[in-house]
């Protein structure tokens, strides 16, 4: 598909493992075309499904939200994902730990990249709080799947994933000038603690 040039949207994916919730915020750019809310939700669920390939089936998904940010902020679309749990039939790692995944835009500087935390990684993917070879292969396949579907030349006809930051040119509250497409996703081998981040500041 061609590079997205449409409006900016925010997708919030919430999952929980044994009572510990984790929210991941994705900034999506709409590709050309007119789409219904049901089509947009179904496309967003493809991203959830890719993440689930590396999450324990102990992970439960809460309602997801999708909100248009430009040219004006509109009401959220709230729905229950069709996929209700992670896709790997193993127990999950400690609830506060997650795999840290760096979202790169091809531009240098901390403020020009992002990250997301993948909670509920199966115990078989790690050894002493470090991602092992089995886990790294699966996680790298997950990252490749995200870019295959939602990257610059992705197969998904609705969304392209990116990073939003004021340091990239965004102005309050949101403008498309602050969005850049994700060019690669790096998997960090050492597990991290989930942390709350301010949206739009850059990480």
N, CA and C atoms as an extended XYZ file, in Angstrom:
609
Properties=species:S:1:pos:R:3:atomname:S:1:resname:S:1:resid:I:1 pbc="F F F"
N         0.842       -1.196        0.000 N   UNK     1
C         0.000        0.000        0.000 CA  UNK     1
C         0.880        1.250        0.000 C   UNK     1
N         0.379        2.385       -0.519 N   UNK     2
C         1.168        3.617       -0.508 CA  UNK     2
C         1.305        4.189        0.900 C   UNK     2
N         2.306        5.064        1.086 N   UNK     3
C         2.506        5.721        2.375 CA  UNK     3
C         1.248        6.478        2.777 C   UNK     3
N         0.877        6.369        4.049 N   UNK     4
C        -0.331        7.024        4.541 CA  UNK     4
C        -0.159        8.537        4.550 C   UNK     4
N        -1.175        9.237        4.103 N   UNK     5
C        -1.155       10.711        4.099 CA  UNK     5
C        -2.435       11.281        4.706 C   UNK     5
N        -3.255       10.433        5.304 N   UNK     6
C        -4.525       10.864        5.866 CA  UNK     6
C        -4.401       11.394        7.283 C   UNK     6
N        -5.523       11.377        7.990 N   UNK     7
C        -5.560       11.943        9.328 CA  UNK     7
C        -4.888       11.028       10.362 C   UNK     7
N        -4.569       11.651       11.502 N   UNK     8
C        -3.888       10.954       12.594 CA  UNK     8
C        -4.925       10.406       13.576 C   UNK     8
N        -4.729        9.156       13.979 N   UNK     9
C        -5.625        8.489       14.922 CA  UNK     9
C        -4.798        7.904       16.068 C   UNK     9
N        -5.466        7.668       17.186 N   UNK    10
C        -4.829        7.058       18.357 CA  UNK    10
C        -5.558        5.778       18.725 C   UNK    10
N        -4.805        4.694       18.796 N   UNK    11
C        -5.325        3.394       19.214 CA  UNK    11
C        -4.737        3.051       20.578 C   UNK    11
N        -5.596        2.742       21.542 N   UNK    12
C        -5.143        2.340       22.873 CA  UNK    12
C        -5.542        0.887       23.094 C   UNK    12
N        -4.532        0.034       23.280 N   UNK    13
C        -4.741       -1.394       23.527 CA  UNK    13
C        -4.444       -1.666       24.995 C   UNK    13
N        -5.413       -2.202       25.712 N   UNK    14
C        -5.259       -2.490       27.134 CA  UNK    14
C        -5.354       -3.989       27.359 C   UNK    14
N        -4.358       -4.528       28.044 N   UNK    15
C        -4.383       -5.950       28.392 CA  UNK    15
C        -4.013       -6.094       29.856 C   UNK    15
N        -4.383       -7.224       30.439 N   UNK    16
C        -4.116       -7.435       31.865 CA  UNK    16
C        -3.666       -8.861       32.106 C   UNK    16
N        -2.729       -9.004       33.030 N   UNK    17
C        -2.240      -10.312       33.455 CA  UNK    17
C        -2.355      -10.383       34.970 C   UNK    17
N        -3.185      -11.269       35.441 N   UNK    18
C        -3.401      -11.471       36.875 CA  UNK    18
C        -3.634      -10.145       37.604 C   UNK    18
N        -4.460       -9.309       37.028 N   UNK    19
C        -4.848       -8.051       37.655 CA  UNK    19
C        -3.965       -6.863       37.346 C   UNK    19
N        -2.802       -7.086       36.730 N   UNK    20
C        -1.894       -5.989       36.377 CA  UNK    20
C        -2.168       -5.551       34.939 C   UNK    20
N        -2.651       -4.323       34.782 N   UNK    21
C        -3.017       -3.834       33.453 CA  UNK    21
C        -1.843       -3.114       32.800 C   UNK    21
N        -1.826       -3.155       31.474 N   UNK    22
C        -0.827       -2.440       30.685 CA  UNK    22
C        -1.523       -1.821       29.485 C   UNK    22
N        -1.282       -0.527       29.252 N   UNK    23
C        -1.842        0.162       28.097 CA  UNK    23
C        -0.733        0.479       27.100 C   UNK    23
N        -1.010        0.197       25.842 N   UNK    24
C        -0.100        0.581       24.769 CA  UNK    24
C        -0.821        1.536       23.837 C   UNK    24
N        -0.189        2.676       23.578 N   UNK    25
C        -0.768        3.703       22.719 CA  UNK    25
C        -0.045        3.690       21.379 C   UNK    25
N        -0.820        3.539       20.318 N   UNK    26
C        -0.277        3.548       18.958 CA  UNK    26
C        -0.828        4.755       18.214 C   UNK    26
N         0.043        5.453       17.495 N   UNK    27
C        -0.395        6.559       16.655 CA  UNK    27
C        -0.407        6.094       15.204 C   UNK    27
N        -1.596        6.059       14.660 N   UNK    28
C        -1.833        5.526       13.322 CA  UNK    28
C        -2.133        6.646       12.344 C   UNK    28
N        -1.707        6.475       11.122 N   UNK    29
C        -2.055        7.412       10.049 CA  UNK    29
C        -2.949        6.679        9.064 C   UNK    29
N        -4.032        7.320        8.698 N   UNK    30
C        -4.990        6.689        7.802 CA  UNK    30
C        -4.489        6.738        6.356 C   UNK    30
N        -4.620        5.629        5.660 N   UNK    31
C        -4.307        5.599        4.241 CA  UNK    31
C        -5.487        6.181        3.455 C   UNK    31
N        -5.297        6.390        2.172 N   UNK    32
C        -6.334        6.995        1.336 CA  UNK    32
C        -7.548        6.084        1.256 C   UNK    32
N        -8.721        6.681        1.296 N   UNK    33
C        -9.950        5.910        1.183 CA  UNK    33
C       -10.971        6.336        2.210 C   UNK    33
N       -12.174        5.872        2.038 N   UNK    34
C       -13.261        6.129        2.980 CA  UNK    34
C       -13.611        4.805        3.653 C   UNK    34
N       -13.557        4.779        4.987 N   UNK    35
C       -13.739        3.531        5.722 CA  UNK    35
C       -14.770        3.721        6.823 C   UNK    35
N       -15.521        2.681        7.098 N   UNK    36
C       -16.482        2.701        8.193 CA  UNK    36
C       -15.761        2.467        9.513 C   UNK    36
N       -16.438        2.771       10.611 N   UNK    37
C       -15.811        2.534       11.911 CA  UNK    37
C       -15.576        1.040       12.136 C   UNK    37
N       -16.476        0.205       11.613 N   UNK    38
C       -16.299       -1.234       11.756 CA  UNK    38
C       -15.060       -1.713       11.001 C   UNK    38
N       -14.807       -1.146        9.829 N   UNK    39
C       -13.609       -1.506        9.070 CA  UNK    39
C       -12.348       -1.057        9.805 C   UNK    39
N       -12.402        0.141       10.379 N   UNK    40
C       -11.241        0.648       11.121 CA  UNK    40
C       -10.964       -0.220       12.351 C   UNK    40
N       -12.004       -0.599       13.051 N   UNK    41
C       -11.830       -1.445       14.228 CA  UNK    41
C       -11.272       -2.810       13.850 C   UNK    41
N       -11.809       -3.394       12.791 N   UNK    42
C       -11.338       -4.708       12.358 CA  UNK    42
C        -9.869       -4.666       11.955 C   UNK    42
N        -9.468       -3.586       11.301 N   UNK    43
C        -8.073       -3.436       10.909 CA  UNK    43
C        -7.175       -3.286       12.134 C   UNK    43
N        -7.646       -2.506       13.115 N   UNK    44
C        -6.878       -2.337       14.354 CA  UNK    44
C        -6.731       -3.668       15.085 C   UNK    44
N        -7.730       -4.510       14.980 N   UNK    45
C        -7.656       -5.811       15.650 CA  UNK    45
C        -6.577       -6.705       15.040 C   UNK    45
N        -6.226       -6.454       13.803 N   UNK    46
C        -5.117       -7.197       13.201 CA  UNK    46
C        -3.836       -6.939       13.988 C   UNK    46
N        -3.625       -5.693       14.404 N   UNK    47
C        -2.442       -5.358       15.199 CA  UNK    47
C        -2.492       -6.067       16.551 C   UNK    47
N        -3.663       -6.106       17.186 N   UNK    48
C        -3.810       -6.821       18.453 CA  UNK    48
C        -3.473       -8.292       18.262 C   UNK    48
N        -3.950       -8.864       17.168 N   UNK    49
C        -3.685      -10.275       16.902 CA  UNK    49
C        -2.219      -10.580       16.721 C   UNK    49
N        -1.487       -9.674       16.109 N   UNK    50
C        -0.042       -9.878       15.943 CA  UNK    50
C         0.653       -9.837       17.299 C   UNK    50
N         0.268       -8.896       18.151 N   UNK    51
C         0.848       -8.835       19.491 CA  UNK    51
C         0.556      -10.112       20.275 C   UNK    51
N        -0.645      -10.642       20.108 N   UNK    52
C        -1.063      -11.815       20.876 CA  UNK    52
C        -0.238      -13.052       20.570 C   UNK    52
N         0.443      -13.090       19.422 N   UNK    53
C         1.268      -14.246       19.086 CA  UNK    53
C         2.438      -14.423       20.048 C   UNK    53
N         2.728      -13.380       20.831 N   UNK    54
C         3.830      -13.445       21.795 CA  UNK    54
C         3.349      -13.161       23.213 C   UNK    54
N         2.076      -13.455       23.482 N   UNK    55
C         1.535      -13.244       24.824 CA  UNK    55
C         0.867      -14.517       25.331 C   UNK    55
N         1.013      -14.747       26.631 N   UNK    56
C         0.406      -15.899       27.285 CA  UNK    56
C        -1.120      -15.832       27.175 C   UNK    56
N        -1.750      -17.012       27.156 N   UNK    57
C        -3.205      -17.012       27.153 CA  UNK    57
C        -3.789      -16.622       28.512 C   UNK    57
N        -2.930      -16.346       29.490 N   UNK    58
C        -3.393      -15.748       30.745 CA  UNK    58
C        -3.681      -14.253       30.578 C   UNK    58
N        -3.174      -13.659       29.517 N   UNK    59
C        -3.413      -12.243       29.243 CA  UNK    59
C        -4.833      -12.073       28.709 C   UNK    59
N        -5.562      -11.132       29.291 N   UNK    60
C        -6.920      -10.828       28.848 CA  UNK    60
C        -6.967       -9.411       28.300 C   UNK    60
N        -7.644       -9.239       27.172 N   UNK    61
C        -7.759       -7.917       26.560 CA  UNK    61
C        -9.009       -7.205       27.044 C   UNK    61
N        -8.844       -5.957       27.443 N   UNK    62
C        -9.950       -5.100       27.832 CA  UNK    62
C       -10.464       -4.380       26.585 C   UNK    62
N       -11.582       -3.654       26.687 N   UNK    63
C       -12.046       -2.879       25.542 CA  UNK    63
C       -10.953       -1.952       24.997 C   UNK    63
N       -10.853       -1.875       23.682 N   UNK    64
C        -9.884       -1.011       23.011 CA  UNK    64
C       -10.566        0.298       22.611 C   UNK    64
N        -9.764        1.348       22.434 N   UNK    65
C       -10.319        2.632       22.002 CA  UNK    65
C        -9.576        3.126       20.767 C   UNK    65
N       -10.320        3.802       19.909 N   UNK    66
C        -9.786        4.361       18.677 CA  UNK    66
C       -10.353        5.769       18.554 C   UNK    66
N        -9.466        6.753       18.361 N   UNK    67
C        -9.910        8.144       18.357 CA  UNK    67
C        -9.186        8.928       17.276 C   UNK    67
N        -9.929        9.682       16.480 N   UNK    68
C        -9.327       10.551       15.476 CA  UNK    68
C        -8.796       11.803       16.151 C   UNK    68
N        -7.540       12.180       15.826 N   UNK    69
C        -6.875       13.310       16.475 CA  UNK    69
C        -6.786       14.551       15.601 C   UNK    69
N        -6.792       14.386       14.286 N   UNK    70
C        -6.691       15.534       13.390 CA  UNK    70
C        -7.787       15.432       12.331 C   UNK    70
N        -8.267       16.536       11.771 N   UNK    71
C        -7.884       17.925       12.083 CA  UNK    71
C        -8.408       18.423       13.420 C   UNK    71
N        -9.418       17.713       13.982 N   UNK    72
C        -9.905       18.011       15.328 CA  UNK    72
C       -10.055       16.686       16.060 C   UNK    72
N       -10.015       16.736       17.400 N   UNK    73
C       -10.169       15.526       18.199 CA  UNK    73
C       -11.645       15.159       18.259 C   UNK    73
N       -11.950       13.930       17.869 N   UNK    74
C       -13.324       13.447       17.869 CA  UNK    74
C       -13.542       12.430       18.982 C   UNK    74
N       -14.786       12.010       19.173 N   UNK    75
C       -15.119       11.052       20.229 CA  UNK    75
C       -14.416        9.719       19.995 C   UNK    75
N       -14.158        9.032       21.100 N   UNK    76
C       -13.532        7.717       21.021 CA  UNK    76
C       -14.523        6.666       20.530 C   UNK    76
N       -13.994        5.706       19.788 N   UNK    77
C       -14.726        4.490       19.465 CA  UNK    77
C       -14.268        3.430       20.456 C   UNK    77
N       -15.191        2.867       21.209 N   UNK    78
C       -14.866        1.877       22.239 CA  UNK    78
C       -15.492        0.543       21.844 C   UNK    78
N       -14.679       -0.526       21.854 N   UNK    79
C       -15.234       -1.830       21.505 CA  UNK    79
C       -14.436       -2.947       22.158 C   UNK    79
N       -15.072       -4.110       22.265 N   UNK    80
C       -14.413       -5.301       22.787 CA  UNK    80
C       -13.740       -6.044       21.644 C   UNK    80
N       -12.421       -6.207       21.702 N   UNK    81
C       -11.752       -6.956       20.635 CA  UNK    81
C       -12.301       -8.375       20.516 C   UNK    81
N       -12.357       -8.874       19.291 N   UNK    82
C       -12.799      -10.247       19.073 CA  UNK    82
C       -11.862      -11.217       19.775 C   UNK    82
N       -10.563      -10.925       19.697 N   UNK    83
C        -9.558      -11.744       20.381 CA  UNK    83
C        -9.544      -11.352       21.848 C   UNK    83
N        -9.845      -12.289       22.737 N   UNK    84
C        -9.985      -11.938       24.148 CA  UNK    84
C        -8.765      -12.259       24.995 C   UNK    84
N        -7.861      -13.123       24.507 N   UNK    85
C        -6.687      -13.511       25.283 CA  UNK    85
C        -5.457      -13.603       24.389 C   UNK    85
N        -4.275      -13.693       25.044 N   UNK    86
C        -3.049      -13.954       24.310 CA  UNK    86
C        -3.101      -15.317       23.640 C   UNK    86
N        -2.192      -15.541       22.700 N   UNK    87
C        -2.301      -16.719       21.857 CA  UNK    87
C        -1.388      -17.883       22.179 C   UNK    87
N        -0.571      -17.773       23.239 N   UNK    88
C         0.380      -18.848       23.549 CA  UNK    88
C        -0.089      -19.584       24.807 C   UNK    88
N        -0.194      -20.884       24.712 N   UNK    89
C        -0.719      -21.696       25.810 CA  UNK    89
C         0.381      -22.006       26.829 C   UNK    89
N         0.835      -20.942       27.486 N   UNK    90
C         1.821      -21.045       28.571 CA  UNK    90
C         1.502      -19.967       29.599 C   UNK    90
N         1.998      -20.176       30.811 N   UNK    91
C         1.864      -19.136       31.815 CA  UNK    91
C         2.691      -17.917       31.450 C   UNK    91
N         2.330      -16.769       32.006 N   UNK    92
C         3.047      -15.534       31.721 CA  UNK    92
C         4.116      -15.237       32.746 C   UNK    92
N         5.071      -14.390       32.377 N   UNK    93
C         6.121      -13.951       33.289 CA  UNK    93
C         5.517      -13.059       34.380 C   UNK    93
N         6.346      -12.609       35.308 N   UNK    94
C         5.883      -11.755       36.399 CA  UNK    94
C         5.068      -10.574       35.862 C   UNK    94
N         4.021      -10.214       36.592 N   UNK    95
C         3.050       -9.255       36.068 CA  UNK    95
C         3.619       -7.873       35.801 C   UNK    95
N         4.651       -7.462       36.532 N   UNK    96
C         5.195       -6.115       36.331 CA  UNK    96
C         6.271       -6.060       35.254 C   UNK    96
N         6.664       -7.222       34.733 N   UNK    97
C         7.720       -7.261       33.725 CA  UNK    97
C         7.122       -7.316       32.321 C   UNK    97
N         7.871       -6.797       31.373 N   UNK    98
C         7.425       -6.793       29.984 CA  UNK    98
C         8.644       -6.735       29.070 C   UNK    98
N         8.447       -7.160       27.837 N   UNK    99
C         9.482       -6.996       26.812 CA  UNK    99
C         9.386       -5.572       26.277 C   UNK    99
N        10.524       -4.887       26.223 N   UNK   100
C        10.570       -3.514       25.718 CA  UNK   100
C        10.892       -3.550       24.232 C   UNK   100
N        10.047       -2.927       23.430 N   UNK   101
C        10.202       -2.910       21.984 CA  UNK   101
C        10.366       -1.464       21.521 C   UNK   101
N        11.465       -1.167       20.863 N   UNK   102
C        11.756        0.199       20.410 CA  UNK   102
C        11.216        0.416       19.004 C   UNK   102
N        10.433        1.494       18.849 N   UNK   103
C         9.873        1.868       17.549 CA  UNK   103
C        10.767        2.941       16.937 C   UNK   103
N        11.415        2.632       15.832 N   UNK   104
C        12.353        3.557       15.202 CA  UNK   104
C        11.752        4.176       13.939 C   UNK   104
N        12.120        5.444       13.729 N   UNK   105
C        11.603        6.177       12.573 CA  UNK   105
C        12.664        6.445       11.510 C   UNK   105
N        13.893        6.069       11.779 N   UNK   106
C        14.974        6.355       10.843 CA  UNK   106
C        15.608        7.707       11.075 C   UNK   106
N        15.103        8.469       12.060 N   UNK   107
C        15.684        9.758       12.428 CA  UNK   107
C        16.377        9.624       13.770 C   UNK   107
N        17.549       10.248       13.901 N   UNK   108
C        18.354       10.105       15.108 CA  UNK   108
C        17.762       10.910       16.264 C   UNK   108
N        17.982       10.413       17.480 N   UNK   109
C        17.579       11.141       18.671 CA  UNK   109
C        16.483       10.430       19.441 C   UNK   109
N        16.587       10.501       20.796 N   UNK   110
C        15.596        9.839       21.638 CA  UNK   110
C        14.183       10.334       21.387 C   UNK   110
N        14.054       11.629       21.107 N   UNK   111
C        12.730       12.211       20.926 CA  UNK   111
C        12.100       11.833       19.594 C   UNK   111
N        12.847       11.112       18.770 N   UNK   112
C        12.350       10.754       17.440 CA  UNK   112
C        12.156        9.254       17.279 C   UNK   112
N        12.009        8.593       18.416 N   UNK   113
C        11.649        7.183       18.411 CA  UNK   113
C        10.683        6.937       19.568 C   UNK   113
N        10.092        5.782       19.588 N   UNK   114
C         9.146        5.443       20.645 CA  UNK   114
C         9.414        4.051       21.167 C   UNK   114
N         8.513        3.579       22.001 N   UNK   115
C         8.626        2.217       22.512 CA  UNK   115
C         7.252        1.727       22.928 C   UNK   115
N         7.141        0.422       23.000 N   UNK   116
C         5.953       -0.137       23.633 CA  UNK   116
C         6.378       -1.327       24.484 C   UNK   116
N         5.543       -1.615       25.470 N   UNK   117
C         5.824       -2.689       26.405 CA  UNK   117
C         4.881       -3.847       26.130 C   UNK   117
N         5.429       -5.036       25.968 N   UNK   118
C         4.617       -6.222       25.712 CA  UNK   118
C         4.548       -7.047       26.992 C   UNK   118
N         3.409       -6.993       27.696 N   UNK   119
C         3.275       -7.738       28.950 CA  UNK   119
C         2.837       -9.176       28.695 C   UNK   119
N         2.924       -9.981       29.735 N   UNK   120
C         2.407      -11.340       29.633 CA  UNK   120
C         3.147      -12.231       28.682 C   UNK   120
N         4.435      -11.979       28.511 N   UNK   121
C         5.232      -12.837       27.630 CA  UNK   121
C         5.306      -14.246       28.246 C   UNK   121
N         5.166      -15.292       27.462 N   UNK   122
C         5.198      -16.655       27.999 CA  UNK   122
C         6.504      -16.968       28.719 C   UNK   122
N         6.409      -17.765       29.766 N   UNK   123
C         7.594      -18.098       30.554 CA  UNK   123
C         8.647      -18.803       29.702 C   UNK   123
N         8.227      -19.534       28.686 N   UNK   124
C         9.183      -20.228       27.825 CA  UNK   124
C         9.979      -19.314       26.918 C   UNK   124
N         9.618      -18.029       26.877 N   UNK   125
C        10.336      -17.065       26.040 CA  UNK   125
C        11.512      -16.415       26.765 C   UNK   125
N        11.649      -16.662       28.070 N   UNK   126
C        12.685      -15.975       28.851 CA  UNK   126
C        13.465      -16.951       29.715 C   UNK   126
N        14.680      -16.549       30.051 N   UNK   127
C        15.524      -17.286       30.988 CA  UNK   127
C        16.168      -16.262       31.921 C   UNK   127
N        15.835      -16.337       33.197 N   UNK   128
C        16.359      -15.416       34.197 CA  UNK   128
C        16.156      -13.954       33.772 C   UNK   128
N        14.930      -13.620       33.430 N   UNK   129
C        14.529      -12.252       33.074 CA  UNK   129
C        15.233      -11.709       31.823 C   UNK   129
N        15.697      -12.610       30.983 N   UNK   130
C        16.290      -12.220       29.699 CA  UNK   130
C        15.599      -13.036       28.606 C   UNK   130
N        15.273      -12.405       27.492 N   UNK   131
C        14.639      -13.112       26.386 CA  UNK   131
C        15.613      -14.147       25.823 C   UNK   131
N        15.174      -15.392       25.747 N   UNK   132
C        16.034      -16.444       25.204 CA  UNK   132
C        15.869      -16.558       23.684 C   UNK   132
N        16.571      -17.511       23.080 N   UNK   133
C        16.566      -17.602       21.619 CA  UNK   133
C        15.174      -17.927       21.073 C   UNK   133
N        14.438      -18.777       21.788 N   UNK   134
C        13.073      -19.099       21.359 CA  UNK   134
C        12.206      -17.848       21.365 C   UNK   134
N        12.298      -17.102       22.467 N   UNK   135
C        11.513      -15.889       22.580 CA  UNK   135
C        11.924      -14.829       21.575 C   UNK   135
N        13.229      -14.683       21.357 N   UNK   136
C        13.697      -13.647       20.442 CA  UNK   136
C        13.222      -13.929       19.014 C   UNK   136
N        13.258      -15.189       18.613 N   UNK   137
C        12.772      -15.536       17.274 CA  UNK   137
C        11.297      -15.185       17.130 C   UNK   137
N        10.493      -15.544       18.125 N   UNK   138
C         9.062      -15.261       18.073 CA  UNK   138
C         8.788      -13.760       18.086 C   UNK   138
N         9.505      -13.024       18.917 N   UNK   139
C         9.294      -11.577       19.035 CA  UNK   139
C         9.747      -10.847       17.771 C   UNK   139
N        10.836      -11.293       17.192 N   UNK   140
C        11.276      -10.673       15.934 CA  UNK   140
C        10.289      -10.962       14.811 C   UNK   140
N         9.693      -12.151       14.824 N   UNK   141
C         8.650      -12.465       13.845 CA  UNK   141
C         7.426      -11.577       14.073 C   UNK   141
N         7.101      -11.319       15.340 N   UNK   142
C         5.996      -10.417       15.659 CA  UNK   142
C         6.262       -9.029       15.105 C   UNK   142
N         7.479       -8.505       15.329 N   UNK   143
C         7.841       -7.177       14.838 CA  UNK   143
C         7.786       -7.123       13.310 C   UNK   143
N         8.294       -8.162       12.674 N   UNK   144
C         8.256       -8.214       11.205 CA  UNK   144
C         6.817       -8.249       10.708 C   UNK   144
N         5.956       -8.968       11.418 N   UNK   145
C         4.561       -9.035       11.040 CA  UNK   145
C         3.867       -7.693       11.134 C   UNK   145
N         4.228       -6.911       12.156 N   UNK   146
C         3.660       -5.569       12.291 CA  UNK   146
C         4.027       -4.690       11.102 C   UNK   146
N         5.296       -4.745       10.710 N   UNK   147
C         5.756       -3.912        9.595 CA  UNK   147
C         5.229       -4.422        8.256 C   UNK   147
N         5.080       -5.736        8.124 N   UNK   148
C         4.520       -6.282        6.893 CA  UNK   148
C         3.089       -5.796        6.690 C   UNK   148
N         2.338       -5.734        7.772 N   UNK   149
C         0.947       -5.302        7.670 CA  UNK   149
C         0.792       -3.789        7.698 C   UNK   149
N         1.533       -3.123        8.588 N   UNK   150
C         1.259       -1.713        8.868 CA  UNK   150
C         2.444       -0.784        8.593 C   UNK   150
N         3.484       -1.295        7.937 N   UNK   151
C         4.640       -0.475        7.616 CA  UNK   151
C         4.409        0.389        6.396 C   UNK   151
N         5.492        0.997        5.914 N   UNK   152
C         5.408        1.945        4.795 CA  UNK   152
C         4.803        1.309        3.549 C   UNK   152
N         5.138        0.064        3.300 N   UNK   153
C         4.573       -0.651        2.151 CA  UNK   153
C         3.691       -1.793        2.645 C   UNK   153
N         3.032       -1.574        3.783 N   UNK   154
C         2.252       -2.627        4.415 CA  UNK   154
C         1.040       -3.059        3.621 C   UNK   154
N         0.573       -4.251        3.929 N   UNK   155
C        -0.564       -4.827        3.222 CA  UNK   155
C        -1.902       -4.325        3.740 C   UNK   155
N        -1.938       -3.763        4.953 N   UNK   156
C        -3.201       -3.272        5.491 CA  UNK   156
C        -3.635       -2.026        4.730 C   UNK   156
N        -4.875       -2.009        4.285 N   UNK   157
C        -5.334       -0.916        3.426 CA  UNK   157
C        -5.791        0.316        4.194 C   UNK   157
N        -5.847        0.232        5.526 N   UNK   158
C        -6.392        1.351        6.299 CA  UNK   158
C        -5.330        2.095        7.106 C   UNK   158
N        -4.468        1.368        7.822 N   UNK   159
C        -3.577        2.021        8.779 CA  UNK   159
C        -2.105        1.869        8.426 C   UNK   159
N        -1.315        2.868        8.875 N   UNK   160
C         0.139        2.775        8.921 CA  UNK   160
C         0.562        3.182       10.329 C   UNK   160
N         1.453        2.411       10.946 N   UNK   161
C         1.883        2.709       12.309 CA  UNK   161
C         3.025        3.719       12.291 C   UNK   161
N         3.072        4.544       13.332 N   UNK   162
C         4.107        5.565       13.402 CA  UNK   162
C         4.369        6.014       14.818 C   UNK   162
N         5.183        7.036       14.943 N   UNK   163
C         5.532        7.659       16.218 CA  UNK   163
C         5.085        9.111       16.155 C   UNK   163
N         4.485        9.585       17.230 N   UNK   164
C         4.090       10.990       17.300 CA  UNK   164
C         4.887       11.686       18.398 C   UNK   164
N         5.413       12.887       18.079 N   UNK   165
C         6.169       13.662       19.057 CA  UNK   165
C         6.193       15.127       18.633 C   UNK   165
N         6.115       16.022       19.609 N   UNK   166
C         6.264       17.444       19.317 CA  UNK   166
C         7.660       17.735       18.776 C   UNK   166
N         8.642       16.920       19.188 N   UNK   167
C        10.009       17.117       18.694 CA  UNK   167
C        10.123       16.828       17.205 C   UNK   167
N         9.158       16.099       16.667 N   UNK   168
C         9.151       15.807       15.233 CA  UNK   168
C         8.415       16.881       14.437 C   UNK   168
N         7.808       17.828       15.137 N   UNK   169
C         7.111       18.901       14.447 CA  UNK   169
C         5.650       19.042       14.797 C   UNK   169
N         5.170       18.238       15.738 N   UNK   170
C         3.780       18.327       16.136 CA  UNK   170
C         3.515       19.564       16.984 C   UNK   170
N         2.329       20.123       16.865 N   UNK   171
C         1.912       21.260       17.683 CA  UNK   171
C         0.607       20.914       18.372 C   UNK   171
N         0.328       21.615       19.467 N   UNK   172
C        -0.842       21.314       20.285 CA  UNK   172
C        -2.133       21.594       19.521 C   UNK   172
N        -3.188       20.770       19.707 N   UNK   173
C        -3.096       19.517       20.461 CA  UNK   173
C        -2.444       18.390       19.662 C   UNK   173
N        -2.750       18.273       18.374 N   UNK   174
C        -2.114       17.282       17.496 CA  UNK   174
C        -2.100       17.807       16.073 C   UNK   174
N        -1.011       17.541       15.363 N   UNK   175
C        -0.941       17.828       13.931 CA  UNK   175
C        -0.184       16.694       13.247 C   UNK   175
N        -0.483       16.472       11.992 N   UNK   176
C         0.169       15.376       11.276 CA  UNK   176
C         1.667       15.614       11.087 C   UNK   176
N         2.115       16.871       11.239 N   UNK   177
C         3.542       17.157       11.111 CA  UNK   177
C         4.388       16.523       12.190 C   UNK   177
N         3.754       16.078       13.289 N   UNK   178
C         4.497       15.439       14.372 CA  UNK   178
C         4.531       13.926       14.282 C   UNK   178
N         4.078       13.386       13.152 N   UNK   179
C         4.017       11.931       12.979 CA  UNK   179
C         5.061       11.475       11.977 C   UNK   179
N         5.731       10.366       12.296 N   UNK   180
C         6.666        9.739       11.362 CA  UNK   180
C         6.368        8.239       11.295 C   UNK   180
N         6.497        7.625       10.130 N   UNK   181
C         6.264        6.184       10.027 CA  UNK   181
C         7.362        5.388       10.731 C   UNK   181
N         6.978        4.284       11.304 N   UNK   182
C         7.948        3.383       11.923 CA  UNK   182
C         8.666        2.611       10.819 C   UNK   182
N         9.993        2.632       10.866 N   UNK   183
C        10.786        1.933        9.851 CA  UNK   183
C        11.350        0.610       10.370 C   UNK   183
N        11.467        0.472       11.702 N   UNK   184
C        11.946       -0.786       12.273 CA  UNK   184
C        11.495       -0.870       13.726 C   UNK   184
N        11.425       -2.097       14.228 N   UNK   185
C        11.075       -2.352       15.626 CA  UNK   185
C        12.150       -3.252       16.202 C   UNK   185
N        12.850       -2.767       17.222 N   UNK   186
C        13.935       -3.521       17.857 CA  UNK   186
C        13.436       -4.147       19.153 C   UNK   186
N        13.773       -5.404       19.363 N   UNK   187
C        13.393       -6.118       20.575 CA  UNK   187
C        14.560       -6.066       21.563 C   UNK   187
N        14.308       -5.563       22.765 N   UNK   188
C        15.339       -5.514       23.801 CA  UNK   188
C        15.362       -6.847       24.555 C   UNK   188
N        16.539       -7.422       24.713 N   UNK   189
C        16.647       -8.744       25.326 CA  UNK   189
C        16.374       -8.732       26.827 C   UNK   189
N        16.762       -7.649       27.493 N   UNK   190
C        16.575       -7.573       28.943 CA  UNK   190
C        15.176       -7.056       29.240 C   UNK   190
N        14.436       -7.787       30.065 N   UNK   191
C        13.069       -7.392       30.388 CA  UNK   191
C        13.059       -6.078       31.163 C   UNK   191
N        11.999       -5.308       30.994 N   UNK   192
C        11.870       -4.032       31.692 CA  UNK   192
C        10.593       -3.996       32.512 C   UNK   192
N        10.537       -3.033       33.419 N   UNK   193
C         9.322       -2.791       34.177 CA  UNK   193
C         8.408       -1.873       33.385 C   UNK   193
N         7.111       -2.128       33.439 N   UNK   194
C         6.160       -1.258       32.768 CA  UNK   194
C         6.244        0.122       33.402 C   UNK   194
N         6.235        1.156       32.557 N   UNK   195
C         6.317        2.536       33.056 CA  UNK   195
C         5.301        3.402       32.331 C   UNK   195
N         4.761        4.381       33.039 N   UNK   196
C         3.820        5.309       32.430 CA  UNK   196
C         4.604        6.407       31.719 C   UNK   196
N         4.197        6.731       30.497 N   UNK   197
C         4.856        7.757       29.703 CA  UNK   197
C         3.860        8.815       29.288 C   UNK   197
N         4.286       10.031       29.144 N   UNK   198
C         3.438       11.100       28.642 CA  UNK   198
C         3.372       11.040       27.120 C   UNK   198
N         2.171       11.070       26.593 N   UNK   199
C         1.979       10.996       25.149 CA  UNK   199
C         2.399       12.315       24.517 C   UNK   199
N         3.115       12.232       23.408 N   UNK   200
C         3.444       13.424       22.645 CA  UNK   200
C         4.717       14.117       23.093 C   UNK   200
N         5.433       13.533       24.074 N   UNK   201
C         6.660       14.146       24.540 CA  UNK   201
C         7.864       13.540       23.833 C   UNK   201
N         7.699       12.326       23.366 N   UNK   202
C         8.822       11.638       22.732 CA  UNK   202
C         9.539       10.769       23.737 C   UNK   202
N        10.003        9.599       23.295 N   UNK   203
C        10.666        8.675       24.205 CA  UNK   203
C        11.858        8.020       23.520 C   UNK   203
